[in-house]
Amino acid sequence: MRRRRTQDFGARGLPVRSTDTNGNVTEQHYDALAANSKVWLADRRTTDLPSP
């Protein structure tokens, strides 16, 4: 079985959610200048603090 890695892009064309081949999801948030401000790795919920 072949698996894919997928990405969802926000309004600015920046990736906001990435899913790896094992189904683990990484979420990213950006500030007003499009700089990456917060990242939640696959082992964290967005209700928790962002990954260091």
Gaussian input, Z-matrix of N, CA and C with variables (Angstrom, degrees):
# hf/3-21g

backbone

0 1
 N
 C     1     B1
 C     2     B2     1     A1
 N     3     B3     2     A2     1     D1
 C     4     B4     3     A3     2     D2
 C     5     B5     4     A4     3     D3
 N     6     B6     5     A5     4     D4
 C     7     B7     6     A6     5     D5
 C     8     B8     7     A7     6     D6
 N     9     B9     8     A8     7     D7
 C    10    B10     9     A9     8     D8
 C    11    B11    10    A10     9     D9
 N    12    B12    11    A11    10    D10
 C    13    B13    12    A12    11    D11
 C    14    B14    13    A13    12    D12
 N    15    B15    14    A14    13    D13
 C    16    B16    15    A15    14    D14
 C    17    B17    16    A16    15    D15
 N    18    B18    17    A17    16    D16
 C    19    B19    18    A18    17    D17
 C    20    B20    19    A19    18    D18
 N    21    B21    20    A20    19    D19
 C    22    B22    21    A21    20    D20
 C    23    B23    22    A22    21    D21
 N    24    B24    23    A23    22    D22
 C    25    B25    24    A24    23    D23
 C    26    B26    25    A25    24    D24
 N    27    B27    26    A26    25    D25
 C    28    B28    27    A27    26    D26
 C    29    B29    28    A28    27    D27
 N    30    B30    29    A29    28    D28
 C    31    B31    30    A30    29    D29
 C    32    B32    31    A31    30    D30
 N    33    B33    32    A32    31    D31
 C    34    B34    33    A33    32    D32
 C    35    B35    34    A34    33    D33
 N    36    B36    35    A35    34    D34
 C    37    B37    36    A36    35    D35
 C    38    B38    37    A37    36    D36
 N    39    B39    38    A38    37    D37
 C    40    B40    39    A39    38    D38
 C    41    B41    40    A40    39    D39
 N    42    B42    41    A41    40    D40
 C    43    B43    42    A42    41    D41
 C    44    B44    43    A43    42    D42
 N    45    B45    44    A44    43    D43
 C    46    B46    45    A45    44    D44
 C    47    B47    46    A46    45    D45
 N    48    B48    47    A47    46    D46
 C    49    B49    48    A48    47    D47
 C    50    B50    49    A49    48    D48
 N    51    B51    50    A50    49    D49
 C    52    B52    51    A51    50    D50
 C    53    B53    52    A52    51    D51
 N    54    B54    53    A53    52    D52
 C    55    B55    54    A54    53    D53
 C    56    B56    55    A55    54    D54
 N    57    B57    56    A56    55    D55
 C    58    B58    57    A57    56    D56
 C    59    B59    58    A58    57    D57
 N    60    B60    59    A59    58    D58
 C    61    B61    60    A60    59    D59
 C    62    B62    61    A61    60    D60
 N    63    B63    62    A62    61    D61
 C    64    B64    63    A63    62    D62
 C    65    B65    64    A64    63    D63
 N    66    B66    65    A65    64    D64
 C    67    B67    66    A66    65    D65
 C    68    B68    67    A67    66    D66
 N    69    B69    68    A68    67    D67
 C    70    B70    69    A69    68    D68
 C    71    B71    70    A70    69    D69
 N    72    B72    71    A71    70    D70
 C    73    B73    72    A72    71    D71
 C    74    B74    73    A73    72    D72
 N    75    B75    74    A74    73    D73
 C    76    B76    75    A75    74    D74
 C    77    B77    76    A76    75    D75
 N    78    B78    77    A77    76    D76
 C    79    B79    78    A78    77    D77
 C    80    B80    79    A79    78    D78
 N    81    B81    80    A80    79    D79
 C    82    B82    81    A81    80    D80
 C    83    B83    82    A82    81    D81
 N    84    B84    83    A83    82    D82
 C    85    B85    84    A84    83    D83
 C    86    B86    85    A85    84    D84
 N    87    B87    86    A86    85    D85
 C    88    B88    87    A87    86    D86
 C    89    B89    88    A88    87    D87
 N    90    B90    89    A89    88    D88
 C    91    B91    90    A90    89    D89
 C    92    B92    91    A91    90    D90
 N    93    B93    92    A92    91    D91
 C    94    B94    93    A93    92    D92
 C    95    B95    94    A94    93    D93
 N    96    B96    95    A95    94    D94
 C    97    B97    96    A96    95    D95
 C    98    B98    97    A97    96    D96
 N    99    B99    98    A98    97    D97
 C   100   B100    99    A99    98    D98
 C   101   B101   100   A100    99    D99
 N   102   B102   101   A101   100   D100
 C   103   B103   102   A102   101   D101
 C   104   B104   103   A103   102   D102
 N   105   B105   104   A104   103   D103
 C   106   B106   105   A105   104   D104
 C   107   B107   106   A106   105   D105
 N   108   B108   107   A107   106   D106
 C   109   B109   108   A108   107   D107
 C   110   B110   109   A109   108   D108
 N   111   B111   110   A110   109   D109
 C   112   B112   111   A111   110   D110
 C   113   B113   112   A112   111   D111
 N   114   B114   113   A113   112   D112
 C   115   B115   114   A114   113   D113
 C   116   B116   115   A115   114   D114
 N   117   B117   116   A116   115   D115
 C   118   B118   117   A117   116   D116
 C   119   B119   118   A118   117   D117
 N   120   B120   119   A119   118   D118
 C   121   B121   120   A120   119   D119
 C   122   B122   121   A121   120   D120
 N   123   B123   122   A122   121   D121
 C   124   B124   123   A123   122   D122
 C   125   B125   124   A124   123   D123
 N   126   B126   125   A125   124   D124
 C   127   B127   126   A126   125   D125
 C   128   B128   127   A127   126   D126
 N   129   B129   128   A128   127   D127
 C   130   B130   129   A129   128   D128
 C   131   B131   130   A130   129   D129
 N   132   B132   131   A131   130   D130
 C   133   B133   132   A132   131   D131
 C   134   B134   133   A133   132   D132
 N   135   B135   134   A134   133   D133
 C   136   B136   135   A135   134   D134
 C   137   B137   136   A136   135   D135
 N   138   B138   137   A137   136   D136
 C   139   B139   138   A138   137   D137
 C   140   B140   139   A139   138   D138
 N   141   B141   140   A140   139   D139
 C   142   B142   141   A141   140   D140
 C   143   B143   142   A142   141   D141
 N   144   B144   143   A143   142   D142
 C   145   B145   144   A144   143   D143
 C   146   B146   145   A145   144   D144
 N   147   B147   146   A146   145   D145
 C   148   B148   147   A147   146   D146
 C   149   B149   148   A148   147   D147
 N   150   B150   149   A149   148   D148
 C   151   B151   150   A150   149   D149
 C   152   B152   151   A151   150   D150
 N   153   B153   152   A152   151   D151
 C   154   B154   153   A153   152   D152
 C   155   B155   154   A154   153   D153

   B1=1.4374
   B2=1.5214
   B3=1.2989
   B4=1.4475
   B5=1.5254
   B6=1.3093
   B7=1.4594
   B8=1.5112
   B9=1.3145
   B10=1.4517
   B11=1.5122
   B12=1.3087
   B13=1.4556
   B14=1.5153
   B15=1.3227
   B16=1.4603
   B17=1.5193
   B18=1.3315
   B19=1.4595
   B20=1.5140
   B21=1.3418
   B22=1.4505
   B23=1.5200
   B24=1.3251
   B25=1.4549
   B26=1.5209
   B27=1.3399
   B28=1.4572
   B29=1.5219
   B30=1.3128
   B31=1.4638
   B32=1.5308
   B33=1.3274
   B34=1.4727
   B35=1.5185
   B36=1.3007
   B37=1.4601
   B38=1.5150
   B39=1.3250
   B40=1.4585
   B41=1.5257
   B42=1.3337
   B43=1.4613
   B44=1.5238
   B45=1.3257
   B46=1.4626
   B47=1.5200
   B48=1.3120
   B49=1.4635
   B50=1.5225
   B51=1.3326
   B52=1.4630
   B53=1.5186
   B54=1.3186
   B55=1.4563
   B56=1.5187
   B57=1.3442
   B58=1.4605
   B59=1.5263
   B60=1.3074
   B61=1.4623
   B62=1.5209
   B63=1.3329
   B64=1.4616
   B65=1.5210
   B66=1.3273
   B67=1.4527
   B68=1.5155
   B69=1.3399
   B70=1.4560
   B71=1.5235
   B72=1.3370
   B73=1.4649
   B74=1.5250
   B75=1.3425
   B76=1.4562
   B77=1.5162
   B78=1.3498
   B79=1.4654
   B80=1.5118
   B81=1.3410
   B82=1.4553
   B83=1.5135
   B84=1.3416
   B85=1.4650
   B86=1.5141
   B87=1.3251
   B88=1.4550
   B89=1.5193
   B90=1.3459
   B91=1.4592
   B92=1.5268
   B93=1.3219
   B94=1.4649
   B95=1.5268
   B96=1.3238
   B97=1.4667
   B98=1.5293
   B99=1.3104
   B100=1.4717
   B101=1.5221
   B102=1.3343
   B103=1.4669
   B104=1.5260
   B105=1.3100
   B106=1.4527
   B107=1.5272
   B108=1.3356
   B109=1.4572
   B110=1.5297
   B111=1.3315
   B112=1.4599
   B113=1.5188
   B114=1.3381
   B115=1.4630
   B116=1.5201
   B117=1.3271
   B118=1.4545
   B119=1.5185
   B120=1.3336
   B121=1.4529
   B122=1.5229
   B123=1.3002
   B124=1.4644
   B125=1.5269
   B126=1.3192
   B127=1.4643
   B128=1.5340
   B129=1.3556
   B130=1.4576
   B131=1.5174
   B132=1.3212
   B133=1.4594
   B134=1.5246
   B135=1.3033
   B136=1.4620
   B137=1.5308
   B138=1.3074
   B139=1.4597
   B140=1.5263
   B141=1.3431
   B142=1.4623
   B143=1.5286
   B144=1.3302
   B145=1.4580
   B146=1.5316
   B147=1.3523
   B148=1.4650
   B149=1.5246
   B150=1.2970
   B151=1.4618
   B152=1.5229
   B153=1.3438
   B154=1.4815
   B155=1.5074
   A1=109.49
   A2=115.92
   A3=121.49
   A4=109.74
   A5=116.92
   A6=121.43
   A7=110.01
   A8=115.00
   A9=120.15
   A10=111.36
   A11=114.70
   A12=122.14
   A13=106.37
   A14=117.50
   A15=120.35
   A16=110.66
   A17=115.74
   A18=122.13
   A19=108.94
   A20=115.92
   A21=122.08
   A22=107.26
   A23=116.73
   A24=121.52
   A25=110.51
   A26=116.17
   A27=121.94
   A28=110.96
   A29=115.58
   A30=122.31
   A31=112.75
   A32=117.78
   A33=121.18
   A34=112.86
   A35=116.95
   A36=120.15
   A37=113.45
   A38=117.19
   A39=121.64
   A40=109.30
   A41=117.59
   A42=119.07
   A43=111.28
   A44=117.31
   A45=121.75
   A46=111.78
   A47=117.08
   A48=121.07
   A49=108.70
   A50=115.30
   A51=121.29
   A52=108.92
   A53=116.57
   A54=122.02
   A55=107.93
   A56=116.53
   A57=119.45
   A58=110.87
   A59=116.02
   A60=120.70
   A61=113.03
   A62=118.09
   A63=121.39
   A64=112.66
   A65=117.60
   A66=121.43
   A67=114.40
   A68=118.25
   A69=121.90
   A70=109.52
   A71=116.04
   A72=121.10
   A73=110.40
   A74=116.80
   A75=124.25
   A76=107.36
   A77=117.02
   A78=121.14
   A79=109.97
   A80=115.67
   A81=122.33
   A82=109.48
   A83=115.78
   A84=121.40
   A85=108.44
   A86=116.14
   A87=122.49
   A88=110.34
   A89=116.01
   A90=119.72
   A91=109.97
   A92=117.56
   A93=122.21
   A94=113.13
   A95=117.86
   A96=121.59
   A97=112.04
   A98=117.03
   A99=124.57
   A100=112.72
   A101=116.38
   A102=120.15
   A103=108.27
   A104=116.40
   A105=121.42
   A106=108.42
   A107=117.60
   A108=120.33
   A109=113.58
   A110=118.64
   A111=121.80
   A112=109.64
   A113=115.14
   A114=121.02
   A115=108.67
   A116=115.73
   A117=121.63
   A118=106.82
   A119=115.89
   A120=119.90
   A121=109.80
   A122=116.05
   A123=122.23
   A124=113.39
   A125=118.38
   A126=120.15
   A127=113.39
   A128=118.29
   A129=121.17
   A130=110.78
   A131=116.16
   A132=121.69
   A133=109.62
   A134=118.06
   A135=120.72
   A136=111.43
   A137=118.38
   A138=120.71
   A139=111.05
   A140=118.22
   A141=123.25
   A142=108.92
   A143=115.30
   A144=119.25
   A145=109.61
   A146=118.01
   A147=119.86
   A148=111.54
   A149=116.59
   A150=121.61
   A151=109.13
   A152=117.03
   A153=119.47
   A154=111.60
   D1=134.57
   D2=-178.39
   D3=-98.02
   D4=131.39
   D5=179.26
   D6=-112.41
   D7=155.62
   D8=-178.84
   D9=-120.86
   D10=158.86
   D11=170.10
   D12=-103.95
   D13=132.33
   D14=-177.90
   D15=-122.97
   D16=157.61
   D17=176.14
   D18=-137.37
   D19=141.36
   D20=172.27
   D21=-106.44
   D22=135.70
   D23=-176.67
   D24=-111.29
   D25=142.17
   D26=178.44
   D27=-83.55
   D28=-171.73
   D29=-176.62
   D30=-61.30
   D31=-29.06
   D32=-179.40
   D33=-88.88
   D34=1.38
   D35=-179.43
   D36=83.39
   D37=12.02
   D38=178.89
   D39=-95.40
   D40=143.82
   D41=-179.59
   D42=-68.24
   D43=130.10
   D44=177.98
   D45=-110.49
   D46=-19.75
   D47=178.94
   D48=-149.59
   D49=129.33
   D50=177.04
   D51=-123.37
   D52=134.97
   D53=177.16
   D54=-117.47
   D55=125.26
   D56=-179.35
   D57=-85.31
   D58=-177.13
   D59=-175.29
   D60=-66.67
   D61=-18.80
   D62=178.49
   D63=-94.96
   D64=3.47
   D65=179.26
   D66=86.54
   D67=7.39
   D68=177.79
   D69=-78.69
   D70=136.03
   D71=-174.37
   D72=-109.86
   D73=132.32
   D74=172.73
   D75=-114.10
   D76=128.98
   D77=179.51
   D78=-112.90
   D79=145.24
   D80=-178.53
   D81=-131.55
   D82=140.38
   D83=174.69
   D84=-120.97
   D85=150.25
   D86=-176.59
   D87=-123.90
   D88=151.43
   D89=176.78
   D90=-87.27
   D91=-173.58
   D92=-175.66
   D93=-63.58
   D94=-23.37
   D95=-179.97
   D96=-95.46
   D97=11.95
   D98=178.69
   D99=68.67
   D100=21.83
   D101=174.38
   D102=-87.00
   D103=141.93
   D104=179.53
   D105=-65.92
   D106=114.34
   D107=-175.19
   D108=-104.76
   D109=-29.70
   D110=-179.53
   D111=-144.81
   D112=142.43
   D113=177.90
   D114=-136.08
   D115=130.96
   D116=173.70
   D117=-113.31
   D118=113.25
   D119=178.73
   D120=-73.50
   D121=172.17
   D122=-171.70
   D123=-59.88
   D124=-23.80
   D125=-177.31
   D126=-92.19
   D127=8.15
   D128=-178.05
   D129=-125.33
   D130=145.64
   D131=174.00
   D132=-87.58
   D133=152.97
   D134=179.77
   D135=-69.76
   D136=-13.08
   D137=174.58
   D138=-79.65
   D139=-15.15
   D140=175.10
   D141=-86.62
   D142=171.80
   D143=174.85
   D144=-65.57
   D145=151.42
   D146=178.28
   D147=-61.75
   D148=160.07
   D149=177.56
   D150=-67.64
   D151=144.19
   D152=-179.59
   D153=-70.20

